[in-house]
Amino acid sequence: MTAYAVPRTVPLMTSPHGDSPPHEPADVVVRCRDNPSVGVRFRDRFRDDQDSARYTVEAWAPGLTARVDEVVAWFTDPDLAPFLESLAADYRGWRGERRWRTDNRDLAVSAVFRSGGHVGLTWTLRPWRNAAGGWGASVTTWLEAGEQMSALAAGIRHFLTASPGCRG
């Protein structure tokens, strides 16, 4: 199932309860300005060690709510933040589709550039991809190629790398 958001989304940094403790990174939310019922949220980040972080991704649209827990970000491999930063750096556009995914493919993002300076990000959640009866869900959000993409990239970088948030 794919839900397409109306253009003009705004990345917002929020916290689950309105204000994050200083040691916790804020949730990162990408929401459609014209249709707030479509969006993606990154939340509940924690670190077991210095090499990775785990987090939850939620996606929603009319008739769709999806959640994947413990998505893994490895700090030794190219991750979501550098992918989004490269999209923000190419604010004048590109041809075709650019793709990124986690190593275990629980989360994938594809990006396209459209005239008018908009980037379409399709967020695909697919937990347990090898399990019988597995599922997948996608939503597409649109952002302005300049400031909104830069703000999203910076928000994701902070979310993934802020410390401490370690368990143990």
Secondary structure by P-SEA (a helix, b strand, c coil): cccccccbbbbbbbccccccccccccbbbbbbccccccbbbbccccccccccccbbbbbbcccbbbbbcccccccccccaaaaaaaaaaaccccccccccccccccbbbbbbbcccbbbbbbbbbbccccccccbbbbbbbbbcccaaaaaaaaaaaaaacccccccc
